[in-house]
Amino acid sequence: MFYLTLVICLLASIVITPIVKKLAFKIGATDKPNQRKVHQKIMPRLGGLAIYLSFIIGFLILRPEDPYALPIILGSVIIIITGILDDMIELSAKIKLFGQIAAALVVVVWGGVHVEFINLPFGGQVEFGYLSIPLTIIWIVGVTNAINLIDGLDGLAAGVSSIALITIAGMAVIMGDGFVVAVASIVLASTLGFLIYNFHPAKIFMGDTGALFLGYIISVLSLLGFKNVTLISFIVPVIILGVPISDTFFAIIRRIVNKKPLSAPDKSHLHHCLLRLGYTHRQTVLIIYAMAAFFGLTAVIFSQAKIWGSFVVIAVLLLMIEVFAEKIGLMGHNHRPLLKFFRDIRFSTIKDR
């Protein structure tokens, strides 16, 4: 029944997406080109609704039993309504944030999805106490917005989200969490069906309806799979979501360095930098897919490594991320502290000779 449900979700998404495309044009949920955007014509942007409807169909068929099921569904309704309204009338940032916090509150306060403590690798425990709820809400809202920020090229957010869902489902299989496996797989099948229409050249965008929903569900599933565990294990979902999280992190650094508001839009995100380097639209998307897959594989290796091995993996990964970010100008072409440090060491070594 499980595999049949996944096939039904995939087919439902393939069938529903063209219907949603027509609906998007009728209700004005379209994306007009401007100087910040890559596309050159008006595009429908309600595609996330097809993903969500397919997900609901799969959920009703499979009916995975878990105390978190109903809160997750209710929270998803709030996030979908927020996304649909934004795709139609472009909500203000404050109202969008309010919708995201409301959805997070449902699963955190009512559903009880929050990280209460973390076991330290060398003994001891960090209790979050009253900070447990706000920290979990920050995680959900942060990941939701991170997925939304990378939704800048055809098939990019859908593909990166699919890779994250594959990794989360795989890790849940290892940990024996059937509910996370079921929900992640249903969302994955629904997203892949939509990706057929969304990959370059896209016929429809997922819009905020899709980006917010995928970010919300991925953030919640990652918490369910790794909450109340060791510090090492808690880092796993951060690695899985390495592409959107690092892109968001460097965007914040970039705006601080350039003395711009954190909410100020720009054309210096990961996909923008790769396009400027001369890669085609499709090549850029495939490169970022490969990066997401690399993060997913690293997360699996990290989870199976010994404590000291985990520290080595993290150190190497952080070094690679920083060097790559500076190479492509993710923080701006003039902000390259690590590359400058390496260059100074090389020049001093040559001079000493």
N, C-alpha and C positions, 0 to 999 in steps of 0.2 A: 504493500500500500504506500510505503514511503516513496519509493522510486516512481510509482505511478503518479503520485501527487506532484512530484517535481516536474514530470513531463507535462502534466495539466497546467501547472504554473507557467512553464515556458511557452506552451501553445496559447494560453490565455493572454499572456503579455504580447505575443505576436499578433493576435487577433484584435486586442483592445487598443493597441497603440495607434493604428490608423484612424480609429473612431475618435480617440482623444485628440488627434491632430486636427480633425474637422471641427471638433468642439472648441479647440483653442482659438481658431480663426473666428468662430461665431461670437465668442464672449470677449474677444480682444486680448487674449493672453498671448501676446506676440512680443518678440524681441527685435527692436529696431537697431540697425548698425550705427556705431559712432566711432570716435577716434580710439577708444579703449578696446573695442571689440574686434575680433578677427573676421567674423562673417560679414558678407557684403550685401545681404538682402534680408527682408523681414522674415523671421522664422517663428513658427509656433513653439511655445515653451511650457507646455503643460504636461510633458511626457511622464513626469513622476507620478501622475495620477494613474497611468497604465501599470506602472510598477506596483503601486499601492493596491489597486484593485485585484491584481493577480496574486499579490501576497495574501490579501484577505480571503480570496477563493481557496488558496492552499491551506491557510490557517483553519478555515471552516471544515475542510475535508479531513485534515490530519488531526485537528483538535489536540495539540500537545498539552498535556495536563501539567500545570505548575502554578503555584501561588502568584507568580509574577505575570502570568498570561494576561489577565484582564487589565491590570494597570498599564502594561505595555501597549495594549490595543487602544485604551482610552487616551494615553499620552500620544499615540500615533495619530489619532483623530485630530487632536489639537494642533499637532505639527503640520498635518496635511492641510487643514483649514487655513493656517497661517501661510503656507506655501502657495495655495491656490489664490488667496487674496493678493499676495505679493505679485504673483505672475499676472494677475488681472489689472491691478491698480497701483502697483509698486508702493508698498507700505514704507513708512519711515523706519529707520534703523531701530528706534526705540520700541515701536510696536512689534517689529519682528523679534526683538530680543525678549519682549514680554511674552510672546507666544512660545518661544523656546524655553523660557524659565517655567512657564505654566506646565508645559509638557514634562519637563524634568521633575517638577514638584510632584506630579501625579505618581511617577514611578518611584521617586525617592521617599516621599512622605507616606503616601498610601500603600505603595507596593513594597516599601522597605528595602529598596535596592540602594544600599550605600555601604561604603567601606568603613568599618568601625575601628579596625586596628591593622597593623602590619607587624609580622614577626621579623625581627632583624636577623641577618645571616649568622652573626656570631653570638646569638643569645639575646634575650630581652624582647620587649614588645613596645611598640609605639601606639598608644591609645589616642584616637582622634577626638573622642568625647563629643562636645557640642559642635566641633568643626566638621564632623563626619558628613552632615547633611549639606552644608554650603560647599565643601570640597567636592562632593559627588555631583552637585548641580553644576559647578564650574567645569568639571570634566565633561559632562554631557553637552553643555552649551558650547564649550571650547571645541570639542570634536565635531559637533554639528556645523559650526562655522568654518572649521578647517576644511571639511568636505565641500562646503559651499564655495570657499575661496579658490579651490583648484578646478572648479567647473568652468573652465575658460576655453576649452577646445572640444571638438567633436569627439564624443566617446571617452573623454578623459576621466571625469568623475565616476561614470558608470563602470569603467574598466578597473580603475584603482580600487573602488569600493568592492567590486567582485573579487579581486585578488585578496583584499582584507577579509572578506567573508569566507573565502576558501580557507585561509589560514586560521581564522577563528573557529570554523567548523572542524578543521583538522585537529586543532589543539583540544577542542571539546571532546572529540572522539577519544583522544589519549587520556583525558581526565574523566571520561565516562559520564559527561553531562548531556543526556539525551535531549533535553529541552533546547539548549543552545544549538546543538547539531540540527534539530528540526527547523527552528526559526531561521537560523543563518542559511540553511539550504533552500528554504522556500523563498527568502529574499533574493538569494543568488540566482535561482532559476528565473524569477520574475525580472531581475535586472538584465540577465543575458538575453532574454526575449526582446526587451526594449533596445538593447545595444545593437541589434541587427539594423534598426532604423537610425540609431544615434551615432554609429561609427562614421568616420569621414568618407564621403561627404554626407553630413547629417541631414535627415529629412525632418527631424524634430529634436528640440532640446528638452532635457528633463526639467529645466527651470528650478526655481526654489522649491517647488512641490517635491521634486525628486531629490535634490541635494540635501534639503533639510530632513526629509524622511530617512534617507540612507545614513546621514550623519547621526541622526537620533538613534536609529536601530543598532548601528554599529557600536556606538558609544555605550549603549545599555547592555548589549550582548557581551562586549569585552569586560564590563564590570561583573556580569553574572559568572563569566568563566574564570575570573581571576581575583575575586574579592576575598578579603580576610585571609590572605596567604602571606608568603614571605615577601620581603622587599624585592628579592631577585625575580620572583614570579610576577610581581605587580608591574615590573618594567616591561614584561612581554607585550601587553596591548599597546604600550607606547611605541615599541619597535615595529609592531605590525602596522601601525598607522604612521610610520616614519615619514612617508612622502607628504601627506597633508599637514602633519604637525610641524615638520621642519620648514616647510614652505611658509606656514603661518608665523613661526618663530622668527625666521629671517625677514619677513615682511615687517614685523614689529621692530626688529633691530634697525632695519633700513629707514623706517620712518623716524625713529628716535635720533639716528645719526644725522638725517636730513632735516631734523627739527620740524616734522610735519605731524598733524594729528594722526592718531592710530587708525582712525576710520577713513583716512584719506585714500581714495583709490589711486592705483598707479599701474604702469605696464612693465613691472619688473619682477613679476612672479616667475616661478620655475619655467613654465611653458613659454612665457614671453622671452626669457633669456635664451632658451634653446632655439627659438625661432630666429632671434637676432644673430645667433651663431651660424645661421644658414641652413638649418634643418627644415625639411618640409613639414607641413601640418601633420601628416600621417607618421613621419619619422619621429617627430617630437612626442607624439602620443605613445608610440611603441617604446621609445626610450624610457618614458616615465612608467609605462607598464613594467618594463624590465627592472627598474629601480624598485617599484612596489613589490615585485616578486622577490627581489634580493632581500628587502626588509623582512618579508614574510619568512623566507628561508632562514635568515639570521635569527628571527624570533624563535623558530623551532630549535635551532642549534643552541641558542642561548638558554632555552628552557631545560635542555638536557645536559648542559655543562655543569661541572663542579663549581663551587663558589668562586675560586680564584680564576678559573677559566671564564666564568661569566664576566668578571671584572675586565679581563683581557679583551673579550669580545666587545664590550661596551666602549672601552678606550679606543680600540681600533676603529670601531664604527663612528664614533664622534669625530675622530681625526679625519676619516674619509669624507664625512659630511661637510666639515668645515673647509677642507681643501677644495672639494667640488664646488661648494657655494661661492668661494672666493674666485675660483677659476672662471665660472660662468657669469660672475658679477651679480649674484643674488642679493648682495648687500650694497651694491653700487660699485662701479669700476674703480673707485679710489679707496675703498675700504677693504684692504687685503692684509690684515695684520700677520696672519700665520705665514703666508707666502713671502711677505716682506722679511719676516724673521728667518725663514729658511734661506732666502737670498743673501741676507747679511752674513749668515754663518758660512755659506759657500764662498762669498767674496773674501771673508776674513781668513778662511782656510787657504784659499789660493794666494792671498797676500803673504801669509806666513811662509809659504813655500819659497 
